[in-house]
Amino acid sequence: MRVIIAGGGMAGLTVAGLLARTGAHEVTVLEHASNFGDAGYGIGLYPLGGAVFNALGKADELMSRSVVLSKYIVYGPNGAELQSVDLSELLKAYGPMLGVSRSDLIDILSSCVPEGSLHFGVHAESAELSGGGVVVRAADGSSYSGDVAVAADGMNSALRKSFFGEVKRHDTGFDAWMWWAPVGTVAGDTAAEHWGPSSFVGLYPMRQGTNVAVGVPKALSPDPAGTPAAIVDALKAIVAEHNPGVAATPELWELGDSRPFLWPMQDVRSPQLTALDDRLAFVGDSGIGFLPTAGVGASNALRSAAALAYDLSLADAASVQLAVRRWRDRVRTLVEKNQEDSRQLAKVMMVKHQSASRVINAVMQHMPVTMMTKSIVKSMDVPF
């Protein structure tokens, strides 16, 4: 069976790598970018996503490039600890929570794709049924024929837009900025977050450095066209006003060669996860996109892609539509619940006003943060 995959991110590469291992499917991956380059930020990888690397035969390599996150601590604007979660205990039945760079994940996943199957600089724009299969058309006029197509082209999916137009986005009103700070800015096994009015600071240890995430209201967000130093100085001033303790950590603001990466705090849901009479599947952020707030977007993309690859691996050209429908019906509810958790968590992590921050700090003294992520942990007990 011939499978055309639009998008060489985590979801697209997972589908390609797993199908290639069967030896029975021909995969073609179309990646818009000219190369992978430096993806530039870190990922908190839950066991539900990390388990995919077992199926790819890459579990040892993943561990060698990751740090195990055994603790998660939330601090208030005055620096007081609001909650501490023992991740090792919470996830002991499933596996470790890992801190790993997106660049490393892409590097591992791309190594699983057969040589010659990955095509850079190809921007898939549309797809249509043709002769009992599907044709994906690119911006440069090229076309690619297959029995089934997978749209894994991200939050701003051109293929999704070609079928459904501009989909309404869930917008938090915040921007998140990310960069790399030196190793040791936070304890090596601890994800630390500082919640305060109009400022959020997250510190996540990875092997090559500390992934810093600073969230601020869009109205206060610095100009992306500014120099890296100007962007960081502007963000530091905002954090210093509302969260002076963490702002005084000098290592946090040391960029080195890093450049701040802007992540608008928005997500999206595709109206449907399939199209073209179920010969096209929308997987990862092109189907159900995630805010970074619960750190579960990458894990859902990986696991959803693995589930799709599994169903496709059981199919042939005659039964592929059934396989896509089976995948759609199994994953949608679970992934949407995880997306809803990330949305709910954003409402308490990032608030604009001091009064709201005080209320949240008081609530956090009594309500475990894990109550807001219960669907994420529960979903690890449910087969896709």
N, C-alpha and C positions, 0 to 999 in steps of 0.2 A: 504494500500500500504506500502511496506517495503522500507525504504530509508537508505542507507549506506552512512555515512558522514566521509570522511577522513580529520581529522584536527579539533582540539578543540580550535581554536582561535575564534576571533570575528565573522567571517563569518560562520564557521561551527556551532557554538553554536546558532547563530541567526536562521539558518535554522531549527535546531533541536528544539529549544524552540517554534518557531512559529508553526511548524507542530504538535508538541505535544499538543498544545492548541486546535487543531481541534478534537482530540480524535479519529481520523479515520486513523492515520498513525503510523506505528511502526518505530521509529528512532533508529539507532545505530551509535554512534560517536566513532571513533578510533583516539586516541591522542598518538602521538609518545612519548612525555615526560612521565616520571613516575608520575609527579604531576604538577600542575600549578605553584607552587612556587611564586616567586616575579618577575613579568614581568619587573619591574624596570624603566619604563620611562612613560612620560605623553602623553596625547592625547589632541589635540584641536578638539573638537567635534562640527561640524556644525549642524544646525537644520535638515539637510537632513539625518543625521545619528542618531541624538538624538531622532527624531520622532519615530524610531523603538521601543523605550522603551515604548511609549504609547501603541503600539500594544501588547507588552508583559505584560502590566500591571505593569511596573516597573518605570514609569516616576518619581514618588515621591522619590523612592530610588536613582535613578540617580541624581536628584537635590540635595539630602542630601549629596552626596559624591563629588559634583562638586563645582567649583566656576564659576560665570558668568563673562566672559571676555567682558568688555564693551569698551575697547580701545586697539588699536594696534599702536605702535610707532616704526618708523625706524630711527636709528641714523647713521650718517656717522663716519668715522674713527677718526675725531677730536672731536667727542661727540656732534656735532650739530644735532638738530632734522631735519630730511629730510622730514618726513611725519607723520601725525597722522590721524588715521582712527577711526571714531566713529562706532564701531561694532554694538552698540545698534540701531543706526539709519539705518545702512546698512542692518541689518537683521530683522528689526522690523516687517516685514510682515510674517516672517518665524518662529521666535523663537530665543532663546538666543544661543550665542556661549559659549560652556562650556570648562573649563579646568578640566580634570579628569585623574586619573592614569589608565593605561592599566590593572593593577591588579584589580582595582575596577570594571572596565567594565567586565572583565572575571568572576569575582566573581558573579556579578549580572546576567550575561547571563547563567552561568553554573547552577544557582539556578532554571532556567526555564526548564532544561533538566530532564526528568523523571528518577527517581532512577533506577539504573541498566543499563541505556542506554549508559553511558559514560565509555569507556574502556581505561585505561592508559597503557602506555608501548607497544602499538601496532603500528608498523610502516608500514603503507600501501605502498606497492611498485608497484603493478600492478593491472589491472582490465581487465576482458574479458566478452564477452557475453556468457550466458549459459541458455539454456532452457527457452527462452523468457524473461530472466532477465539479471542480471549482477552479477559477482562474484568479490569481491575485495580480493586480496591476500596480506598477510603481510609477513614481513621479518622472523618471527618466524615459518612460515609454516602454520599458521592458515588462514582460509578463511571465508568470510562473504557474504551471498547471499541476494540480494534484487531485487526489480523491477527497481530501479534507484540508481545511485551513485552520490555523490557530492565530487569533489576534492576541499578541502578548506585547503590544507596543505602548504600554504605560498609561499613566493618568491622562495624558493628552492624546489618546489613541486616535489616529487618523482614520483607521478602519471603523471604529465605533462611530465617529462623526459622520462617515459616509453613509451609515445606515440610519442613525437616530438623530443627526444634527447635534447642536450644542446641548449637552445634558446639564441640567441644573446642578450646581455644585453645593455641597455642604461647606460653608465658610465660617471659620471660628472668629474671624476678625483679627487674627494674629499672624505674624510671620515668625518663622524659626530660622535662625542663622547657625551654621555649623562650621567647625574648623578643628584642626588638630593642635592640641597643646602637648607639652612634654609628658613623657611617661612619669608617673609618680604624682601627678597633680591630684589624684585621688587614690585611695588604697587599691591595690592591684586586683582585688576580688570583689570590689564594691561599686555598684551603680548608685550615685548620689544625686539627688534632685533638691533644688532650693525653690520653694514656691513663695511668691510674693506678689503684691499688686503691681500690675503692668510690667512684670519681669519674671521670667522663669529661667533658671540655669540648671542644666543637666550635665553631669560629668560621668563619662562612661569609659572605663579602661579597656584598651585594646593592646595588642602586642607592639604596634609601632607608635603608639602615643595614646593620649587621652582625647576621646571625641567629646568636644564641647558643643552643647546646644543651648542657644539663648533665644528665648521667645519674648517678643514684645508686640504691643498693638501695632497694626499696620500704619496707623497715623504717626507713630513714633519711629517706624522702621527707617534705617538709613538708606541713602541712595545706592542701589546696587552698582551704579557706575563709578562710585567713589573708589579710592585706593583701599587696599586691604587695611592699612593702618587707620584710615579715616572711618571705615565701617566699624572696626573694633573699638575705636575711641568713642564713637557715638553710642554703641551698645554698652560700653563700660559706664558711661555717664548715666544712662537710664537705670542700669542695675545698681549703681552706687546710691541713687536717690531712694530706691525702694528696698534694696537688699544689700546694705553696705558691707555686711560681714563677708559674703562670698566675693563681692567686688574687690575686696582688699587682698585677694589671693593673686599674687603677681604672675604665677605660672599660667594661670587661666588665660591671660591675655597675650601670651607669647606665641606669635604666629609661626615664626621661623619661615619656611618656604610655603606654608599653607595659605590658601586664600579662602575667606568666608564664602560658604555656599548658602544661597537663599532657598528655603523650602516654604512656599506659601502654605499656611495651615488650612488646606482644603482637601476634601475627598469627593468621590463621585461613585454613583452606582449606575451601571448600564441598565437601561430599561429591560433588556433581555440578555441572557448569557449565551444565546445561540442565535444564528441567523442563517440565511440561505438554505432554508429547509433542513436545518440542523447539520449542515456541512461546514459551518464556521463556528468556532467556540471562542468566547472572550474570557481570557484567564489572567490572573494577577490584577494589577491596577487598571488594566483596560476594562475589566469586568466589574470588580468591586475594589475600589481604591481605599487606601488607608492613610489616616493621619499618623504621625510618628509617636503619638502620645502613649500608646500601650506597648510599643515596640514589637507589634505582632504582624505587621504588614508583610514583611519578608517571609515569615514563617507560613503565613496563609498562602502567599504566592507559590512558595515551594511545594507545599502539601497539595494545593489545588492542582498544580501542574503535574505532580506525581500521580494524582488520582486520574487526571485526564490521560496521561501516558498509559496508565494501567488499562483503562477501558479501551483505548485505541489499540493497545497491544493484543487485545482479545478479538479484534475485529479484522475484517477484510474490506475491500472496496464495496462489497454488496451490503455489509452490515454496519458500516461506519456511522450512519445517521442514528441508529439505535444506540451505539456506543456513546455518541455525543449527548444524546438525550439522557441516557443513564447517568452520565457524569454530572450534567446540569442539575438533575433532580436530587442527586446525593449531596452536592456541595453547597448549594446556594444558601439554604437556611443557616447552616453552621457558620459560613464565612460572614454572612450579614450580621449574625449575632456578635461575632468578634469585632466587626466594624463598629457596631453600636457601642460596644464596650469602650473602644478607643474614642468615640465621640463623647461619651459620658465622662470619661477621664479628663478629656480636654477642658470640660466645663469647670472642673475644680483645680486643675493644674495651672490654667492661664486665665486670670481674671483681671479686669482693668481697675477696679476701685478698692480702696483700702477697707471699706466696710464689708465687702464681699469676702475679702481675704481673711478678715477676722472671723467671720462666720465659718469659713472653711477650716481654718486652723482649729477652732473649737470642735467642730465635727470630727476632725481627724484624730482628736484625742480619744475618741470613743468608737469610731467606725473603721475597721481595718480596710486599707486600700484594696486588699484582695476581694472585698465585696463588690468592687466596681469592675473587677476583671474575672468574675466567676465563670463567665461563658468561655473564656479563653482556656482556663484549666480544664473545665468540663469537656470541652471539645476534644481534648486529647484522649478521652475515654471512648469517644464515638468514632467508629470507622467511617471514612469518607466513602 
